[in-house]
Every structure is written in structure tokens, then in C-alpha cells.
Amino acid sequence: MVTVTDTFFIKNILVKWIVNAQPVKQDKLMKTLSQSNHVIFWNILHQLPETVHIRILKTLPDATPPQMLEIKQAIQSKIPISPTMFSTLREVSKSVRLAKKVSAPCSNGWNEILNDLRNQLHDRLILFDNTDAVAVETIQIAHLCIIHMGDVCSASNILESIFHIMFKNNLQRQQSAKLSIDQLYVMMSEIFLLYCHENGLRSEDDWLKLISLLDVGNIDVLMNVLEILHSQSHHKARLVVVNRCYKEILNYRKSDHFMKLIKKFIAMLLIPYTRLNDVAEIDPYDVQIDPKETAYIELFLEQASTIYGLANIVFENIFQLPIPIILNWSAFGKLLLQGITLGDVQKRDQKLNQHPRYVAQADARVRVLCVLFLYRIVQANHPDAVLFLLKLERMLMERFVQITKAKERYYADSITHRQKLRIIQALCVVLKLTGTKPYPLLEVMLYETNQPNINYLIELIVADSTIDTLTIANSLRNEKVKVSGIQSVFVILWLRCCQTSTLNEKYIYLLLPWTMAQNFSTRLYAQITITKLIAKFSPQPIEEGPFGEIYAAVNSYLRQGNVERNIEKCMKDFRFNSVFDYGNLLTMENIFHNIPKVSMAPPEDVVGTAILKDCLQMLGLGESHLGQPLEFDELSIEKRENLFLAQSVGGADFVQRKIVPLKNLEPSQELLLGLPENLCLKKMDYTEGLIVVASLVNRAPNLGGLARTSEIFAVKQFVINSLQDIDNKEFQALSMTAEKWLNVGELKAHKLVEYLQEMKDKGYSIVGAEQTTGSKPIQQLEFPKKCILVLGHEKNGLPAEIIRHLDLIGEIPQFGVVRSLNVHVTGAIFMWEYAKQHHVTKMLEKAD
């Protein structure tokens, strides 16, 4: 049995075959087809290229096929026309109109039939026979005449009669054997659509007809009604129909048609305003977007976090509005801010789940569009453009401050990080356009600790601004400036020199005192900045130049001791080596591609060049704002987590690099290569190590002391009941900032048994600190390399359900009257015993 799908593919194959055949063969094939299956012949004919179509029409004789005789007899005898006959007439009418134009003889017989149908339709409308069968057939004939034969001029009279028939016969509740109610309503909606394109909706009654069409609940009817609304201007009844359309669309929210309908709906919602660009008599400056239509836009943006691609549809339509209307739209600033920060919104500081790249890149495209649209606003030369940008600048800064106050400490790639990054990306363009001196961001750079890519973008903003360089440099006199802020100032000095291609000697003498700073990281970056500046801008040979002695001294100091690995890494810092366009630092590539990529942002936040170009093209902007993608080595994982070199401990020969705590984070091989030799021994094999679990300990001072001891003895991970304990002042008084360098994890006490069982399966041995009948003195314990130390509650110790899971139980020999030690002290002694057996022993073995 041949299905509809089979017929579709057969037709397509025939069309391709005929198109590729020689003219003689084309004529022969089509002649054979016209004799064997007249309906398929006409169907294929109108799919051919027009030149082939016309040539075949001219070669066909004025024949009278059986289908023509059958239809002619039905019309003349006034017997019902079958669905097959109507199908044939629809196929034939498309080609007959063309044949008539080129005077092809084959159209004569069909033209007669079509004219008979026109006359019959005219008679039917006069006599107005309202019986169901006749009414349905009348609608079919009207649809054929208007849609397929192009009799637009009679659409108005026909339409009025058709709706009269529909209401009189209550067709929405009837079912024809030959034609479904859905098909009937689709035909009426198509006629109405053609009528509206020609005449518009002239009366309240016309608007009511739209609602009556929607009663059938058919998607094709719904699409036609949306198309009708798309072509109409504002009317007081329009919103009633709009609301009804939206309710109908919701019926399809779980189907594949939903996005197609929503796209049509949003375009329809805003098209009356978009068309004002072409209406000379209406001043867009005086137009206000209806609050109810604004409510729909806000609703769709709320749903955009769960409906892929919805935000793109919304903003693509918004950005087609005339600029005066947009700037006169009170809600636009808030909507734009939503677009700028669009993305997954989860619990703050929760790491985001990975989504398919194409889904996340759709959100990135919206953010790029929203930022690029600011250039369109400026290009429009609207008197309110600067005022809007200043308002947006204030909104972005307020949002940034609000996020910072909510949580100063946050994880890389958390929602806090991403929200702050997206705000800074937008400020890169806003501040460039307004020319505002970014003093608030300068303070953020100097006095706050943020993730690297945020700092990198702020450096570009400040370097590109009109803030005086010496003003920036003098800010270093404040002792509260963060280490990262000091390094950023050094980078800005470098960028400023690259912008002017000259070296101001004041910068060298300003940097010199920092080469002897107490903090190793600070003096290292100062030394590197000096050597880079002199090497790039000082006359050659350097030794004979004005800074020859300084260069030699600093360069010599840089190569002392075993810090060379660290120096090499810093010397290769992309900020000193990437070939930026220094005259245009704030390009779209730098903002959305280069900086996120070098800081190893998630793939969805590294926007590709293709997307950037697509957004520029969509907004009609040139590529002068694009910039160039840069090639560089990506930063290591510890750099992403805001890695800074710690203070020197004993001179240049002892440099310790540590990591910001993150759940389940383990040190990478690259980080370990940069550690002093003694620390490398302790941490090199990060598949092994001691994990200290203090989930049962509930006093903040004890937890703080344990954190400090864990960091000192290079514990692999320190696990506590709640990460909120870290912010406790009593904790911090004992920890002495150890939590900043220690890998801290969170494990609720009620999940401890499950955790221990899981870690056992991974090869860890469980050691408990407790006095039991089976416990051994600590000096007799042999700690496995993969080991978990479980500490008990301050008062109750380890519960029985935990003791059952222990592989080793140790106790500390005691010789006094008091029979227990503080849990912090107990933990410290056990950690030292582990370190003695593994870390210290290896050091001694290597020394021998």
C-alpha cells in the first residue's frame, strides 16, 4: 500500500528527475504523466522552474482528460463535487492561470470549468441555501476561487456570506462526512487572511470573527489568525484577540509547534510599533508601548531560563523597534539588564550543572546582542541616548555592588561569578560609550578579591579610560590595596605604555620600590613589569640605554634561587605577551572571547567569532567593534580559582603557591611543579593523602584550629559540617586565614556513614581517634597513604555506628589525671603522626 509519505517522496524524485532531464525527454515524461495521472501531473508541473513550466504548457494539446469530463458533468448537473475533484481543481488552478497568460491551448477546457464554478458560487450566494452539505461545498468553492484562482476582488462579499452560513448552521458543532470541521475553518481563515491583507479589519464585527475562528482549536487556524493580527494596526479589540491567541498557544506548550507559535506571537505583539519606521505621519517619539504588551515580554523573559531559544526571539523582535520608541519605553532598561545577565540562575555559589553547549550558547548570543545594541542606540543620535546609557551604567554598578555585598567570597563558575562577569562585560561597552571615568571599578580592582577574568576586564576598562595614570599609580599608597590590585596597577602601566608606544621614566621609578616589597608576588610582578617595559621601549642595546643598570640588576635578581619556574610562568602572563590592539582594547573578541578563554571559563561563556559576527550582522553593525581572536595558552586550573603567589617564607629560595578552597578540588600537576621541593614531596601524588573529617565537631574555635593545623601539615582535604562555619569570627581567630589556602569540603553529619562507605570503595582506609577496647597507641599505628581521619564530637566522641566502619582506631597515650584531650589537639597529633610517617620520611630518604 502506498502511503502519503511514499507519494510525497515519489513526487520529489520525479521533480528532480524531470528537472535534470533533457528538454525532449522532459516533454515525453510529462506527456506520459498527463495521460496516466492528471492530478500528479499538475502537481509536479507547478513545482518545476517557470521556464520549464511554460514550455511544457505550450507543448500540451487541448485534450479532454477523464477527470475534466467528470468535474464538468458534476458542475452542470449540480451534483455534489467530491473531495478528489476539489483536489484536482486546486492542483490545476495553479498552472491554468499561468497557461492563460502565455496563451497555452491546454488551459481552454479547464478555464471553462473554473468560470462555471465562479458563476455557480455567485448564484449560491444570492440564493443562500443554508443546508449543511450545500454550505460546506459553498465554502470549498469560495476557497478555491479566492485562494487558488486569485479572485481577491470578490473576497469581501464572499466572506460576509460565509460567516453568515457558519453562524446560521452552527458549523463549529457539526461534522461533515466529506470535510472535517478543522479543514473547513482552515479554509475560512485563509479567505479571511487574504481579505485582511487587502482591506484590513474594518469593524468590531471583523475582530469578533477572529475569535470565532479560534473556537475550533486548530493550529493552522491559529497561525492564520496570528498572521492577520501581524498585518493589523492597534485597535481597542486587538488585545482581546491577542489574549485569546495566547491561551490557545498554551494548549501546544508540550508539542513541537510551541516555539513556532510563540515566535509568531511575539513578532505579532511588537509589529505595530516596528512598522512605525515606515509611517511618516506618526512621530515615534510620542509612542508608548502598551503596559499589557510589556507584561507579555516580561513574562517571556521569565520563562526564558527554561525554554531554549525564547530569549533570542524576544530580543530579536525588540531590537527591530525604532530607537525613539525603545528609549521612551520605561521598562526597557530592566529588560536589557535581564538580557545582559541572562543564564542559569541557581542557588548562589552553587556550581552550575553543565548543559548542552548549543543551549548555553543561545543565552550567550542574547547577552552579546544586548551589549552590541548599545552601539545602535548611540548611532541613532537620539537626544536621550547618553542619558539612557548613564542610567544603565548606574543600574549595572548597583547590581554589581548588590551581588558583592551578598557574598564577597564565591567560587569560580558559580552563579555569583557569572553574574558579576556579565555585568563587567556590559560595562566594558557602556563606559566606552559614555566616557565616564570608572572610579568605582578602580576601587573594585584595588580593594576587592574577584575571579581573574573579572580583574582582567577591569584592567582593560581602566587602561582604556581617561583616568590619569599617576592617579592610578598613587592609589597604591593605600595599605588596604589587595595583592591582586597591586598587580593590576602594574598591568595597567604596561598597557598605557603600549597604547602610547612610549615609556615614561616616572613609571620605572614608581615601580622600583615595589621590587623590594615584602610580598613575594608583588615584588615579582614589579620586577617583571620593569624588565618588560625596558625590553620593549628602551633604546637598543638596553645595556647602553638610560635604564641599562636597572634592567641588569632586576634581571639578575629574578634569576636567583629556585623560583625560576614561577618567574617563567609570570613572564608568560598573557597580559604582557598577547598582541592586543592597544588602541582598541575593549573589542567584542576581548570581552566575550579572549578573556573568558584565557581564564578557562566554561565553554558556554567563551563566545565564538561566528556568533559575534552573526550578532553584528543582525543589528546592522560593521565589524569595527569585533576585534581579533587571540591565540594563547590557557591558564591552569589554579589560576582560575584566583591564584596568587603567597608571601615569601624565608627569602627567594622558598616560594609557596596555594589554592583557594573549593569543594572536591585537588591540586593539579602544574601547581605542584611550582612548589618548593619540600612541599612537592608532600603533595605531588594527589591520588594519595590524608583527608580529615570533622563533621561531628561543632565548636568554631576547634574547627578553626583544625583548619590551621590541616593546612600546615598539607592535608589533602579538610571536611566540615557546614561551609558557613568558615565565616564565623571565632573560626577565623584560630585559623589565621588557613581556610583561604586549604581545600575545604562540606559533609553533613547525617551523611557521614554513607561517605565513609563510598570512600572505602575508592581504596581509602578509615582511621578513628577514640579510646576503645580495640584501640592502639598512636605510635603503633601505620597510617596508609590513602587515609581518612575521623574526629569525634567534643563531648560524645565517635558514635557506635561510625566506629563500626573504622579500619584503624588510635589513641594518644596519656600520663596525667585528665583522661581526654581537646579535639583540636588530638587532631593535630594524629596529623603530625601521618606527616611524620609519609612526608618527613621521604624528605630524609632524599637527603641521604
MOTAUR-V135010 format. One record per backbone hydrogen bond with DSSP energy under -0.5 kcal/mol. NH is the residue of the N-H (numbers start at 1). CO is the residue of the C=O. E is the energy in kcal/mol with one decimal. If there is no record, write none. Layout:
# MOTAUR-V135010
nh:NH co:CO e:E
nh:NH co:CO e:E
This chain:
# MOTAUR-V135010
nh:3 co:1 e:-0.6
nh:7 co:3 e:-2.3
nh:8 co:4 e:-2.2
nh:9 co:5 e:-2.2
nh:10 co:6 e:-2.6
nh:11 co:7 e:-2.5
nh:12 co:8 e:-2.0
nh:13 co:9 e:-2.4
nh:14 co:10 e:-2.5
nh:15 co:11 e:-2.4
nh:16 co:12 e:-2.2
nh:17 co:13 e:-2.5
nh:18 co:14 e:-2.8
nh:19 co:15 e:-2.6
nh:20 co:16 e:-1.8
nh:21 co:17 e:-0.7
nh:21 co:18 e:-0.9
nh:26 co:22 e:-2.7
nh:27 co:23 e:-2.5
nh:28 co:24 e:-1.9
nh:29 co:25 e:-2.6
nh:30 co:26 e:-2.6
nh:31 co:27 e:-2.2
nh:32 co:28 e:-2.2
nh:33 co:29 e:-2.2
nh:34 co:30 e:-2.3
nh:35 co:31 e:-1.3
nh:36 co:32 e:-1.6
nh:37 co:33 e:-2.9
nh:41 co:37 e:-2.1
nh:42 co:38 e:-2.2
nh:43 co:39 e:-2.2
nh:44 co:40 e:-2.7
nh:45 co:41 e:-2.4
nh:46 co:42 e:-1.7
nh:47 co:44 e:-1.4
nh:48 co:44 e:-0.7
nh:48 co:45 e:-1.2
nh:53 co:49 e:-2.9
nh:54 co:50 e:-2.7
nh:55 co:51 e:-1.9
nh:56 co:52 e:-2.4
nh:57 co:53 e:-2.0
nh:58 co:54 e:-2.1
nh:59 co:55 e:-1.2
nh:60 co:56 e:-1.1
nh:63 co:61 e:-2.1
nh:68 co:65 e:-0.6
nh:69 co:65 e:-1.6
nh:70 co:66 e:-2.4
nh:71 co:67 e:-2.2
nh:72 co:68 e:-2.5
nh:73 co:69 e:-2.3
nh:74 co:70 e:-1.8
nh:75 co:71 e:-2.3
nh:76 co:72 e:-2.4
nh:77 co:73 e:-2.4
nh:78 co:74 e:-0.6
nh:78 co:75 e:-0.6
nh:79 co:74 e:-1.9
nh:86 co:82 e:-2.1
nh:87 co:83 e:-2.3
nh:88 co:84 e:-2.3
nh:89 co:85 e:-2.7
nh:90 co:86 e:-2.3
nh:91 co:87 e:-1.9
nh:92 co:88 e:-2.8
nh:93 co:89 e:-2.6
nh:94 co:90 e:-0.9
nh:95 co:91 e:-0.7
nh:95 co:92 e:-0.9
nh:96 co:92 e:-2.6
nh:97 co:93 e:-1.5
nh:98 co:94 e:-0.5
nh:99 co:95 e:-2.8
nh:100 co:96 e:-2.5
nh:101 co:97 e:-1.2
nh:102 co:98 e:-1.6
nh:103 co:100 e:-0.8
nh:104 co:99 e:-2.8
nh:106 co:57 e:-0.6
nh:107 co:104 e:-1.5
nh:108 co:105 e:-1.6
nh:111 co:107 e:-2.6
nh:112 co:108 e:-1.8
nh:113 co:109 e:-1.6
nh:114 co:110 e:-2.5
nh:115 co:111 e:-2.3
nh:116 co:112 e:-2.1
nh:117 co:113 e:-2.0
nh:118 co:114 e:-1.9
nh:119 co:115 e:-2.2
nh:120 co:116 e:-2.5
nh:121 co:117 e:-2.5
nh:122 co:118 e:-2.2
nh:123 co:119 e:-2.3
nh:124 co:120 e:-2.4
nh:125 co:121 e:-2.2
nh:126 co:122 e:-1.4
nh:127 co:123 e:-2.7
nh:128 co:124 e:-2.8
nh:129 co:124 e:-0.5
nh:130 co:128 e:-0.7
nh:135 co:131 e:-3.0
nh:136 co:132 e:-2.6
nh:137 co:133 e:-2.1
nh:138 co:134 e:-2.5
nh:139 co:135 e:-1.9
nh:140 co:136 e:-1.9
nh:141 co:137 e:-2.5
nh:142 co:138 e:-2.6
nh:143 co:139 e:-2.5
nh:144 co:140 e:-2.2
nh:145 co:141 e:-2.7
nh:146 co:142 e:-2.6
nh:147 co:143 e:-2.2
nh:148 co:143 e:-0.9
nh:148 co:144 e:-0.8
nh:149 co:144 e:-1.4
nh:151 co:145 e:-2.3
nh:152 co:150 e:-2.0
nh:154 co:151 e:-0.9
nh:155 co:152 e:-1.9
nh:158 co:154 e:-2.2
nh:159 co:155 e:-2.9
nh:160 co:156 e:-1.9
nh:161 co:157 e:-1.9
nh:162 co:158 e:-2.6
nh:163 co:159 e:-2.4
nh:164 co:160 e:-1.7
nh:165 co:161 e:-2.5
nh:166 co:162 e:-2.5
nh:167 co:163 e:-2.5
nh:168 co:164 e:-2.7
nh:169 co:165 e:-2.6
nh:170 co:166 e:-0.8
nh:171 co:166 e:-1.6
nh:173 co:170 e:-2.1
nh:174 co:171 e:-0.9
nh:176 co:179 e:-0.9
nh:184 co:180 e:-2.1
nh:185 co:181 e:-2.6
nh:186 co:182 e:-2.3
nh:187 co:183 e:-2.2
nh:188 co:184 e:-2.2
nh:189 co:185 e:-2.7
nh:190 co:186 e:-2.1
nh:191 co:187 e:-2.2
nh:192 co:188 e:-2.5
nh:193 co:189 e:-2.2
nh:194 co:190 e:-2.1
nh:195 co:191 e:-2.4
nh:196 co:192 e:-2.6
nh:197 co:193 e:-2.1
nh:198 co:194 e:-1.4
nh:199 co:195 e:-2.9
nh:200 co:196 e:-1.6
nh:202 co:200 e:-0.8
nh:207 co:203 e:-1.3
nh:208 co:204 e:-2.0
nh:209 co:205 e:-1.8
nh:210 co:206 e:-1.1
nh:211 co:207 e:-1.2
nh:212 co:208 e:-2.2
nh:213 co:209 e:-1.9
nh:214 co:210 e:-1.4
nh:215 co:211 e:-0.6
nh:215 co:212 e:-0.8
nh:216 co:213 e:-1.1
nh:217 co:214 e:-1.4
nh:222 co:218 e:-2.3
nh:223 co:219 e:-2.5
nh:224 co:220 e:-2.0
nh:225 co:221 e:-2.5
nh:226 co:222 e:-2.3
nh:227 co:223 e:-2.0
nh:228 co:224 e:-2.2
nh:229 co:225 e:-2.6
nh:230 co:226 e:-2.1
nh:231 co:227 e:-1.0
nh:231 co:228 e:-0.8
nh:232 co:229 e:-1.3
nh:238 co:235 e:-1.6
nh:239 co:235 e:-0.6
nh:241 co:237 e:-1.6
nh:242 co:238 e:-2.5
nh:243 co:239 e:-2.7
nh:244 co:240 e:-1.8
nh:245 co:241 e:-2.5
nh:246 co:242 e:-2.3
nh:247 co:243 e:-1.9
nh:248 co:244 e:-2.0
nh:249 co:245 e:-2.4
nh:250 co:246 e:-1.9
nh:251 co:247 e:-0.6
nh:251 co:248 e:-1.0
nh:252 co:249 e:-2.3
nh:253 co:250 e:-1.4
nh:255 co:252 e:-2.3
nh:258 co:252 e:-0.5
nh:258 co:255 e:-1.2
nh:261 co:257 e:-2.3
nh:262 co:258 e:-2.8
nh:263 co:259 e:-2.5
nh:264 co:260 e:-1.8
nh:265 co:261 e:-2.5
nh:266 co:262 e:-2.8
nh:267 co:263 e:-2.0
nh:268 co:264 e:-2.3
nh:269 co:265 e:-2.2
nh:270 co:266 e:-1.6
nh:271 co:267 e:-1.6
nh:272 co:268 e:-0.5
nh:273 co:270 e:-1.2
nh:274 co:270 e:-2.1
nh:275 co:271 e:-2.4
nh:276 co:273 e:-1.1
nh:277 co:274 e:-1.4
nh:278 co:275 e:-2.0
nh:279 co:276 e:-0.8
nh:280 co:278 e:-0.8
nh:282 co:279 e:-0.9
nh:283 co:281 e:-0.5
nh:284 co:282 e:-0.7
nh:286 co:283 e:-2.0
nh:287 co:284 e:-1.4
nh:293 co:290 e:-0.6
nh:294 co:290 e:-2.2
nh:295 co:291 e:-2.1
nh:296 co:292 e:-1.3
nh:297 co:293 e:-1.8
nh:298 co:294 e:-2.6
nh:299 co:295 e:-2.2
nh:300 co:296 e:-2.5
nh:301 co:297 e:-2.0
nh:302 co:298 e:-1.8
nh:303 co:299 e:-1.8
nh:304 co:300 e:-0.8
nh:305 co:302 e:-0.7
nh:306 co:303 e:-1.7
nh:307 co:303 e:-1.4
nh:308 co:306 e:-0.6
nh:310 co:307 e:-1.7
nh:313 co:309 e:-1.6
nh:314 co:310 e:-2.3
nh:315 co:311 e:-2.6
nh:316 co:312 e:-2.4
nh:317 co:313 e:-1.6
nh:318 co:314 e:-2.2
nh:319 co:315 e:-2.6
nh:320 co:317 e:-1.1
nh:321 co:318 e:-1.9
nh:326 co:322 e:-2.0
nh:327 co:323 e:-2.8
nh:328 co:324 e:-1.1
nh:329 co:326 e:-1.3
nh:330 co:328 e:-0.8
nh:332 co:329 e:-1.6
nh:335 co:331 e:-2.2
nh:336 co:332 e:-3.0
nh:337 co:333 e:-2.1
nh:338 co:334 e:-1.9
nh:339 co:335 e:-2.0
nh:340 co:336 e:-2.5
nh:341 co:337 e:-1.7
nh:342 co:339 e:-1.0
nh:346 co:344 e:-0.6
nh:350 co:347 e:-2.3
nh:352 co:413 e:-0.8
nh:359 co:356 e:-0.9
nh:360 co:356 e:-1.9
nh:361 co:357 e:-2.9
nh:362 co:358 e:-1.0
nh:363 co:359 e:-1.1
nh:364 co:360 e:-1.9
nh:365 co:361 e:-2.3
nh:366 co:362 e:-1.4
nh:367 co:363 e:-2.0
nh:368 co:364 e:-2.4
nh:369 co:365 e:-2.6
nh:370 co:366 e:-2.6
nh:371 co:367 e:-2.0
nh:372 co:368 e:-3.0
nh:373 co:369 e:-2.1
nh:374 co:371 e:-1.1
nh:375 co:372 e:-1.5
nh:376 co:372 e:-0.9
nh:377 co:373 e:-2.0
nh:378 co:374 e:-1.9
nh:379 co:375 e:-2.5
nh:380 co:376 e:-1.3
nh:381 co:378 e:-1.7
nh:382 co:377 e:-0.7
nh:385 co:382 e:-1.8
nh:388 co:384 e:-2.4
nh:389 co:385 e:-2.3
nh:390 co:386 e:-2.5
nh:391 co:387 e:-2.0
nh:392 co:388 e:-2.7
nh:393 co:389 e:-2.7
nh:394 co:390 e:-2.1
nh:395 co:391 e:-2.3
nh:396 co:392 e:-2.7
nh:397 co:393 e:-2.3
nh:398 co:394 e:-2.6
nh:399 co:395 e:-2.2
nh:400 co:396 e:-2.3
nh:401 co:397 e:-2.6
nh:402 co:398 e:-2.3
nh:403 co:399 e:-2.3
nh:404 co:400 e:-2.3
nh:405 co:401 e:-2.7
nh:406 co:402 e:-1.7
nh:407 co:403 e:-1.6
nh:410 co:408 e:-0.6
nh:414 co:411 e:-1.6
nh:415 co:350 e:-0.8
nh:418 co:414 e:-2.5
nh:419 co:415 e:-2.7
nh:420 co:416 e:-2.2
nh:421 co:417 e:-2.6
nh:422 co:418 e:-2.4
nh:423 co:419 e:-1.9
nh:424 co:420 e:-2.3
nh:425 co:421 e:-2.4
nh:426 co:422 e:-1.8
nh:427 co:423 e:-2.3
nh:428 co:424 e:-1.8
nh:429 co:425 e:-0.8
nh:429 co:426 e:-0.8
nh:430 co:426 e:-2.5
nh:431 co:427 e:-2.6
nh:432 co:428 e:-0.8
nh:433 co:429 e:-2.2
nh:434 co:430 e:-2.5
nh:435 co:431 e:-2.1
nh:438 co:436 e:-0.6
nh:439 co:437 e:-2.3
nh:442 co:438 e:-1.9
nh:443 co:439 e:-2.1
nh:444 co:440 e:-1.9
nh:445 co:441 e:-2.6
nh:446 co:442 e:-2.0
nh:447 co:443 e:-2.9
nh:448 co:444 e:-1.7
nh:450 co:448 e:-0.7
nh:454 co:451 e:-1.0
nh:455 co:451 e:-1.8
nh:456 co:452 e:-2.9
nh:457 co:453 e:-1.8
nh:458 co:454 e:-2.1
nh:459 co:455 e:-2.5
nh:460 co:456 e:-1.8
nh:461 co:457 e:-2.4
nh:462 co:458 e:-2.9
nh:463 co:459 e:-2.7
nh:464 co:460 e:-2.0
nh:465 co:461 e:-0.7
nh:465 co:462 e:-0.8
nh:472 co:468 e:-1.8
nh:473 co:469 e:-2.5
nh:474 co:470 e:-2.8
nh:475 co:471 e:-0.8
nh:475 co:472 e:-0.6
nh:476 co:473 e:-1.7
nh:477 co:474 e:-1.8
nh:478 co:475 e:-1.4
nh:481 co:478 e:-1.6
nh:482 co:446 e:-3.2
nh:486 co:482 e:-2.1
nh:487 co:483 e:-2.2
nh:488 co:484 e:-2.1
nh:489 co:485 e:-1.9
nh:490 co:486 e:-1.8
nh:491 co:487 e:-2.1
nh:492 co:488 e:-2.4
nh:493 co:489 e:-2.3
nh:494 co:490 e:-1.9
nh:495 co:491 e:-2.6
nh:496 co:492 e:-2.8
nh:497 co:493 e:-2.0
nh:498 co:494 e:-2.1
nh:499 co:495 e:-2.1
nh:500 co:496 e:-1.6
nh:501 co:497 e:-1.6
nh:502 co:497 e:-1.1
nh:504 co:502 e:-0.6
nh:505 co:503 e:-0.6
nh:507 co:504 e:-1.8
nh:508 co:504 e:-0.8
nh:509 co:505 e:-1.9
nh:510 co:506 e:-1.8
nh:511 co:507 e:-2.0
nh:512 co:508 e:-1.8
nh:513 co:509 e:-0.6
nh:514 co:511 e:-0.9
nh:515 co:511 e:-0.7
nh:515 co:512 e:-1.5
nh:516 co:513 e:-1.4
nh:517 co:514 e:-1.5
nh:523 co:519 e:-2.3
nh:524 co:520 e:-2.5
nh:525 co:521 e:-2.4
nh:526 co:522 e:-2.3
nh:527 co:523 e:-2.3
nh:528 co:524 e:-2.4
nh:529 co:525 e:-2.7
nh:530 co:526 e:-2.2
nh:531 co:527 e:-2.3
nh:532 co:528 e:-2.6
nh:533 co:529 e:-2.6
nh:534 co:530 e:-2.6
nh:535 co:531 e:-2.4
nh:536 co:532 e:-1.9
nh:537 co:533 e:-2.6
nh:538 co:534 e:-1.9
nh:544 co:541 e:-1.0
nh:545 co:542 e:-1.7
nh:548 co:545 e:-1.4
nh:551 co:547 e:-2.8
nh:552 co:548 e:-2.3
nh:553 co:549 e:-2.5
nh:554 co:550 e:-2.7
nh:555 co:551 e:-2.5
nh:556 co:552 e:-2.2
nh:557 co:553 e:-2.2
nh:558 co:554 e:-2.1
nh:559 co:555 e:-0.9
nh:559 co:556 e:-0.6
nh:560 co:557 e:-1.5
nh:563 co:560 e:-0.8
nh:567 co:563 e:-2.2
nh:568 co:564 e:-2.8
nh:569 co:565 e:-1.9
nh:570 co:566 e:-2.4
nh:571 co:567 e:-3.0
nh:572 co:568 e:-1.2
nh:573 co:570 e:-1.7
nh:576 co:573 e:-2.1
nh:577 co:573 e:-0.9
nh:578 co:574 e:-3.1
nh:580 co:578 e:-1.9
nh:582 co:580 e:-1.3
nh:584 co:581 e:-2.4
nh:587 co:585 e:-1.3
nh:588 co:625 e:-2.5
nh:589 co:626 e:-2.5
nh:591 co:587 e:-2.3
nh:592 co:588 e:-2.8
nh:593 co:589 e:-1.9
nh:594 co:589 e:-3.7
nh:595 co:590 e:-1.8
nh:597 co:593 e:-2.3
nh:598 co:594 e:-2.6
nh:599 co:595 e:-1.6
nh:600 co:597 e:-1.6
nh:601 co:596 e:-3.0
nh:605 co:602 e:-2.3
nh:606 co:602 e:-0.6
nh:606 co:603 e:-1.1
nh:607 co:592 e:-2.3
nh:607 co:605 e:-1.0
nh:612 co:608 e:-1.9
nh:613 co:609 e:-2.7
nh:614 co:610 e:-2.2
nh:615 co:611 e:-2.4
nh:616 co:612 e:-2.1
nh:617 co:613 e:-2.5
nh:618 co:614 e:-2.5
nh:619 co:615 e:-1.8
nh:620 co:617 e:-1.1
nh:621 co:616 e:-3.1
nh:625 co:622 e:-0.6
nh:626 co:623 e:-1.2
nh:627 co:623 e:-0.7
nh:632 co:630 e:-0.6
nh:635 co:598 e:-2.3
nh:639 co:636 e:-0.8
nh:640 co:636 e:-1.5
nh:641 co:637 e:-1.2
nh:642 co:639 e:-1.4
nh:643 co:638 e:-0.6
nh:643 co:639 e:-0.6
nh:646 co:656 e:-1.4
nh:648 co:518 e:-0.6
nh:649 co:654 e:-1.7
nh:650 co:648 e:-0.5
nh:654 co:651 e:-1.4
nh:655 co:653 e:-0.5
nh:657 co:655 e:-0.5
nh:658 co:644 e:-0.6
nh:659 co:741 e:-0.7
nh:661 co:739 e:-0.5
nh:665 co:662 e:-1.9
nh:672 co:668 e:-1.9
nh:673 co:669 e:-1.7
nh:674 co:670 e:-0.7
nh:674 co:671 e:-1.0
nh:675 co:672 e:-1.4
nh:676 co:655 e:-0.7
nh:679 co:676 e:-0.5
nh:680 co:676 e:-2.2
nh:681 co:677 e:-1.8
nh:682 co:678 e:-0.9
nh:683 co:679 e:-1.9
nh:684 co:680 e:-2.2
nh:686 co:684 e:-1.4
nh:688 co:685 e:-1.8
nh:689 co:785 e:-1.8
nh:691 co:787 e:-2.4
nh:692 co:690 e:-0.5
nh:692 co:717 e:-2.5
nh:693 co:691 e:-0.6
nh:693 co:789 e:-3.2
nh:694 co:692 e:-0.6
nh:694 co:719 e:-3.5
nh:696 co:791 e:-0.5
nh:697 co:694 e:-1.0
nh:700 co:698 e:-0.5
nh:703 co:699 e:-2.1
nh:704 co:700 e:-2.7
nh:705 co:701 e:-2.5
nh:706 co:702 e:-2.5
nh:707 co:703 e:-2.4
nh:708 co:704 e:-2.1
nh:709 co:705 e:-2.4
nh:710 co:706 e:-3.0
nh:711 co:707 e:-2.2
nh:712 co:708 e:-2.0
nh:713 co:709 e:-2.2
nh:714 co:711 e:-1.3
nh:715 co:710 e:-2.8
nh:716 co:690 e:-2.0
nh:717 co:690 e:-1.1
nh:718 co:743 e:-2.6
nh:719 co:692 e:-3.2
nh:719 co:717 e:-0.6
nh:720 co:745 e:-2.5
nh:725 co:722 e:-1.5
nh:726 co:723 e:-1.4
nh:727 co:724 e:-1.3
nh:728 co:725 e:-1.4
nh:732 co:728 e:-2.3
nh:733 co:729 e:-2.1
nh:734 co:730 e:-1.0
nh:734 co:731 e:-0.7
nh:735 co:731 e:-2.4
nh:736 co:732 e:-1.6
nh:738 co:735 e:-1.3
nh:740 co:737 e:-1.7
nh:741 co:738 e:-1.5
nh:742 co:738 e:-1.0
nh:744 co:742 e:-1.1
nh:745 co:718 e:-2.4
nh:747 co:720 e:-2.9
nh:751 co:748 e:-1.8
nh:752 co:749 e:-1.6
nh:755 co:751 e:-2.2
nh:756 co:752 e:-2.6
nh:757 co:753 e:-2.2
nh:758 co:754 e:-2.0
nh:759 co:755 e:-2.6
nh:760 co:756 e:-2.1
nh:761 co:757 e:-1.7
nh:762 co:758 e:-0.8
nh:763 co:760 e:-1.9
nh:764 co:759 e:-2.2
nh:765 co:786 e:-2.1
nh:767 co:765 e:-0.6
nh:767 co:788 e:-3.4
nh:768 co:808 e:-2.6
nh:769 co:790 e:-1.6
nh:770 co:768 e:-0.8
nh:770 co:810 e:-1.7
nh:772 co:770 e:-0.8
nh:775 co:772 e:-1.1
nh:776 co:809 e:-2.5
nh:778 co:811 e:-2.2
nh:780 co:777 e:-2.1
nh:781 co:777 e:-0.5
nh:781 co:778 e:-1.1
nh:783 co:781 e:-0.7
nh:787 co:689 e:-1.9
nh:787 co:785 e:-1.0
nh:788 co:765 e:-2.7
nh:789 co:691 e:-2.9
nh:790 co:767 e:-2.9
nh:790 co:788 e:-0.6
nh:791 co:693 e:-2.3
nh:791 co:789 e:-0.5
nh:793 co:797 e:-2.2
nh:797 co:793 e:-1.7
nh:802 co:799 e:-1.0
nh:803 co:799 e:-2.0
nh:804 co:800 e:-1.8
nh:805 co:802 e:-1.8
nh:806 co:803 e:-1.6
nh:807 co:766 e:-2.5
nh:808 co:766 e:-2.1
nh:810 co:768 e:-2.7
nh:811 co:776 e:-2.4
nh:813 co:811 e:-0.6
nh:826 co:822 e:-2.8
nh:827 co:823 e:-2.5
nh:828 co:824 e:-2.1
nh:829 co:825 e:-2.3
nh:830 co:826 e:-2.3
nh:831 co:827 e:-2.6
nh:832 co:828 e:-2.3
nh:833 co:829 e:-2.2
nh:834 co:830 e:-2.2
nh:835 co:831 e:-2.6
nh:836 co:832 e:-2.8
nh:837 co:833 e:-2.0
nh:838 co:834 e:-1.7
nh:839 co:835 e:-0.9
nh:840 co:835 e:-2.5
nh:841 co:836 e:-0.9
nh:842 co:838 e:-1.3
nh:843 co:839 e:-1.9
nh:844 co:840 e:-2.4
nh:845 co:841 e:-2.5
nh:846 co:842 e:-2.3
nh:847 co:843 e:-2.0
nh:848 co:844 e:-1.9
